[in-house]
Amino acid sequence: MWPLVLFSQNSFRFAGNNAKVEIPFELVNNLIILQVKINDVPLKLIFDTGIKQTILINLKSTDSIHLKGLQTKKFAGIGKDNLSIEGLSSTHNKINLDNKLQNTNAKVYIITGVDFHFSESIGININGFIGGELIKDFLVKIDYKRKKLVFYEPNRFNYKKLRRLHQYALEIINDKPYIRAFIKIHKKAPRIDSLKFLIDTGNSDALWILNKTKLQMPSEQKTVNDYFGLGFSGAIKGQRAKSYRFGFDKKIKFKHIYVALPDSIYFKHIVAQNPFDGLIGNEILRRFYVWLDYKNKKLYLKKYGRNYRQPFLFNDTGLYLAYEGKIPVEVKKLVSQFNTTNEGGRIKVFQEESYIYEYKMVDRIVINYIRKDSPADRAGLMAGDILLKINNEDVYQYRLDQLEKKFFFHNREHLTFLIKRKGLILSFNVFNKKQL
């Protein structure tokens, strides 16, 4: 996530005299969601190493969390025109994580000038982001297997435990971690070494390249136009390509990562301030146990076998979803009823079962975006269609990220979608046609 660039002096500390603390997280749509209290009000924030500070979005009323020392502020966000965004800054706030980790004098930023529909896109209510200031004073392990952030006091940690792990140098700039890596975009293209990547836990994707001219892509390289998510100025779009190889060294390298190539207009202002070449997101990071050590400028990696061996996948259908209000659905329910009979003075009890149909309100799932010339586009599906079923399964049984995993065809020949459009119930078959 790349909302804005700010500066603050925040410091997190352990609540007790501990050598380490563990903070649980949810992993939704490849994003790390932390339960955080700001001035004793519980909020859900994305852990995002791509920013420095704590940023709140879509708050209905700042009075609800009693923010202190409010001042108006203008921010610059990602977008085609680098438009300024209305907001607030707040000082002397208390941030608490699981009563184990806290900052009692925190600076917080609030975006008020944009109605940011981030929660609708990932399926749970998100109140903002917490950045590098959370981890800059600790050695922090991201454990994707147990879904925990483990914070270690550096002066009390035995670094010999990390000697056998893969170690890489980091550049820490404004509390953001950067690493050098190589990429070979196509078998016929040259390998490009020592590219500078931001390690961005606020990005659910695998790899973004911000300057595609460096890749020297040959004419044989296939690309498709694609949608990469939301920025403060709206949708971020560009091209996607299948890379030949990407890695940090001979021991940590991957084949066939689907690389996002966002249009340069979205990032030109940010890259001009701090030149770098791309982003490494959670689709790569989740394949490891990750240790971030800002103080010693080190990254430690240990392969998480189950995830490491998984192939990199692509949303073949070209269809993306979002929540939009509620919709009534008919639910089939089994009802049991006990009756009695009197047969010659003997009472018998028997059970009768029957089905009844009830209506309940569920989140309405709509098609938010369709990639042009994708299988979904060619099948006739449209943005705004209300999704009811996929392959005859009711969609309301699943979270958005679970549904979108069904859009990877794997070995399927087609997917069947039942949708509602302008009061009509329509069925579409989306056929698999390899694009990359």
N, C-alpha and C positions, 0 to 999 in steps of 0.2 A: 504494500500500500504506500502511495506517495502523495499524501495530502499537501504538505507544506514544509517550509524550512524555518525553524525557530531556534532560540537559544534559552536555556534555563539552568538553574543551579539546584538540582534535586539530589537527595541522598537517601537511599534505602538502607535499613539496618535490620538485623534480626531482633525480634521482640524479646528474646531471652538470651542467655549465655550459651548459645549452641554453636557447634562446629559446622553443622549443616541443617538445612530445613528442606522439606519436600512440599511442593505446591501442586495439587492436582489440576489437570486441565481437560477440557473436552476437545476432541479433534473432529471438527465438522467441515466437510468440503475441503480437507487438507489445510485447515486453519486452526491455530492454537487459541482456544477461547478460555480466558481466565475469569474466575469469579472474584471481583474486586469490590471493596467498600471504599467509597470516597465520602468523607465526613459522615460515616456510619450508614450510608445508603448503598445497598448492594447493586452493582452494575456488572455487565458482561463486556469485557474488553478483549480485543485481539492482541496477542503478543506479537509485536511487529518490530524486528530489528532494522527495518528500512526507514524508521523515523527515530528521533531522539526522545521526544517528550510524550506526555499524556494528552490525548486529544479526545474530546467528547463531541458526539454528533447527535442530531435528531432528538435533543432533549426538549420535552414539551414545556418545561418551565425550569429555569435555573434555580428558582426559589426552592424546588423540591429537594435539592441536596445542599442548600445553604452555602453556596459558593462565596468565598470571601475576597475582598479587595478587587472587585470587578472593575476592569477598564476596557473600553472599546479598542478594537485592534483590527487591522486589515491584513489578510494573509494572501499569499500567492500559491495557487494550486496547479495541478497538472491540467493542461488544456491547450486548445489550438491558439488561443489569444492571450494566455497567461493573465486572465482576468483577476482582479482583486476580489477577495471574498470577505464578507462581513463576519466579525467574530468578537470574542471576548478573551481576556486573560484574567486569571484568578490566582491569588497568592495565599500562602499560609493555610493550605489544605492538608488534611490527613488522608493518606492512602494506606489501606490495610489489606493484606492477602492472607486469608486463613488464620488470622491472629498469630502469624509466625514471622511475617515480613512487613515492615511498615516504613513510611516516610511521613514524618509529622510536620514537615514544612514544605509541602509540595506545591509546585506551580502547575496549573492546569490550563489548557486552552480549550475553548468552546467554539465550534463552528455554528453560527446562527444564520448565515446568509445563503445557505444551500439546503434544500430538502434532499438529503442523500438517501437513496433507496437501497442501501446495502443489505439491510436485514431481509428485505423481500427477496433478494437474490440468493441468499444462502440458507434461508429457512428458519433462522432463529433470531430473536431480538438482540441486536448488537448496539451497545451504547458508545463505542469508540475504540481507541487504540492506546496501548501502552508500549513505549519504545525502549531504546537502549539504556536510558537512565535507570531502568529497573535492574539491569544486570552488570553495569559497568564496574562495580566495586567487588564483584564476586567471580569465582569460577562457577560456571553454570552448565549443568548437564541437561540436555533435552532428551528425555526418554520416551520415544514414540510408542514403545511396546507397553509400558505401564501407564502412559499418559500422565507423566509428572515432569515438572521442572525441579531439578535438585540444585540448591544453592549451597556452595561451600565457602567457608571463610578461607581465603587464600593463604593466610599466615599459619593456618592450622591444618592445612591439607598436605598429605604425603604425595608429592608429584611423581614419586617412583611408580605409583600405580598406573601412570599413563605412559610409561616408557615404551611399551610394546604397541601402542596405538599409532595410527597414521597421524603425523604431525605436519602442520602447515603454518607458515607465517601469515599474520593478518596485518593490514593497515587499519588503524582505528582513526576515523575522521569524523569529528562532531558526534561521537558516541555511536558510529555506524561501522560495521566490520566489512572490510574488502579483502578479497583473495585473488591471486593470480591463477589462471587456468588456460587450457588450450582447447581449440575446436577445429575440427576438419568437417566442413559442412557437406562435402560431397566427395565421393571416391576420387574424382578428377580434380578437385580443388586442393590448393596448398593447405598445409596445417598452419594455423595462426596461433602463435605462442604468446604467453604472458599477457593475455587480455585481463583487464581489471573488472571483477564482478563484485557487486554488493550482495552479501548474504542476507536475504530478505525473507524472514519468516512470516511476513504479512502477505506474501504472494503464494497462492495455492498451486501455481503452475510449476513446471520444471525449470525452464530456462528462457530468459528473454535476452535478445541482442538488440541494443539500442542504436547501433550504427552498423547497418547491414552492408555498407560499402566495404567494410573491412574484411568481409567473408570471402570476397572474390568468387561469387557463385557462378558456376559454368552454366551455359544455356540449357544443359540437360536437367538442371535442378528443378524439381516440381515444387510449386507453392500453391496455396489456396488463400483466398481472403478469409479472415476470421475475426472473431470478437473475443476480447481478452478480459472483459470485466468493466467495472465502473471507476471513473475518476470523479473529482469534484465538478468537472465540466461536462460530464456525461460519459457515454460509452467510449472505451478505448479499442480501436480497431487497427488492423494491419494485415500482415501475411503470416502464414505458418509454413514451415518447411521441416522435413525429416533429415536430421543431421547424420553424418556418417560416424563420427566419433567425438566425444567430449570427455575431458578429464583433468585431474590435477597433476598426475604423474603416471608412471607405468603401472602402479599398483591399483590406483583408483581411476577407472575410466569406464565409460559407457558407450554402447552402440545404440544408434537409432532413437535418439531423443527427439521428440517433436518440439521444435524451437519456435517461440513466438518472435515475430519481427514487427513490433508496433511502429506505426508511422512516426517519423522523427519529430513531427510537429508537437507531439504530446510531451516530449522530454527535453526539447532543445534548451529551454531556459535553465533547467536543473543541471543538465550535463555541462552547460557553459560555465556554471559556478564551480563544479567539481568534476572534471572529465573522468568518465569511466565508461565501460563498454557493455555492461548488462547486469542482469539480476539472476541469482540462483534461488529458487523457491523450494517450497516444502515437498514437491513431488520428487526432488532429488534428496533433500535433507532427511526425509522420513525413512530412507533406506539405511540409515546409520543411527548409532548412538552418538550424539553430538555434544562435545564440550567446547564452550566458548570462554576464552580467558582474555578479557580485554586488557587487564593490567600487564600481562606478559606478551600480549599481541600474538596469541596462539589459537589455532583451531585443532582439536583432536577428533579423529573419527574412528569408529569401530563398526564394521559391517553388521547390520541387523539382517541375518541370513534370510529370514522369511520375506522381508520387504526387498532386500537387495536384489534378489533373483527375479522379482516381478518385472514383466515387460512394461515399457512405456506405452501408454495407450492414447488414442486420439478420438475425439468426439466425432465419429464418422457421419452421424446423421446431420450434423450442422444445426442442431436445434438446442436452444437454451431456455430455461424455465425461470419463473419467479412466482411468488405468492401475490395474490391480489384479492383481498377481501375474503368473504365466506360464501359457501354454496351448500344448499341442502342436498344430502344424498340418502338414498333408500338403503336401509340395512336389514338384512335377513337375520332373524333372531330365533333360536330354538327355545320354546317355552314348555316346561313340564308342569302337569297338573295331576294331583292325586284325587281319585274318586273312590267311593265305597259302594258296595252292593250288599244286600241282605238276602242270602240264599238259605232258606230253611232255618232261620234264626242265627246263621253264622255270618259274621261281618267279614267281607273280603275287601282288601285295599288293592287298587291297581293304579298304575301310572299311565297317563296318556301324554304323548309328546306331539307338538305341532309347531309350525313355523308362523311367525307373524312378521310383518314388515313395518319398520319404524323409520322416521326421518331424523337425521341429526345434522348439525352444522359442522362443516369441516373447512379447512383452508382451501380456498380456490386456487388451483395451480393453472397458470396460463403460459402460453408460449411467448417468451419475452423477446426473443431475437432468433432469426433464421439466417444462416450463412447463405449468401447468394450462390446459386448453381449447386448447392449441396443436395444430397439425396432427399432430405425433408422438403427443400424448396421445389425440386422437380416433382415430388409427389403431390404438391398442391397445398401443404400445410402453410398456415399464415400466422404472423405475429398477432397476438390477441385471442387466438383460439383457446378455449378452455379445455384442458386435458382431463379426460375421464378414465381411460384405461390404456395400458400398454400390454400387448399380447394377452388380452382378456383379464388382466389383473387390475383391480381398482387402485388408482394412483394415491388415494388418500391414506393408504396403509404405510406409505413410505415417506421419508424425508426427501428434500430436494436432491441432496447429494447422492442418496441411494438410487433415486430415479435416474439421474443423469449418468450413473454408471451403466445403466441398461442401454445407453446410446452407443456404447462401444460394441460394434457388431460381433467381434471375435469371429466365430465360424458360422454365424447365422446368415441365412440368405436374405431375410427381410424382417422387419418389425411392423407390427400392426398397431395403429393408434386410433382410439375412439375419442372424438372431440365434439365440443358443442360450439356452434358458430351461428350467431343471430337466431337463436332458438331452435336450430336444426341439429340433430345428432348425425354425425358423419363419420365414416370409417376410411382410413387411408393405409395403404401398404407402402412402407418406405424400404426400397431395395438397396442392398449393399453394392456399392460401386467404389472400388478403391480409388482414393484421390491422391494419396501421398505414398 
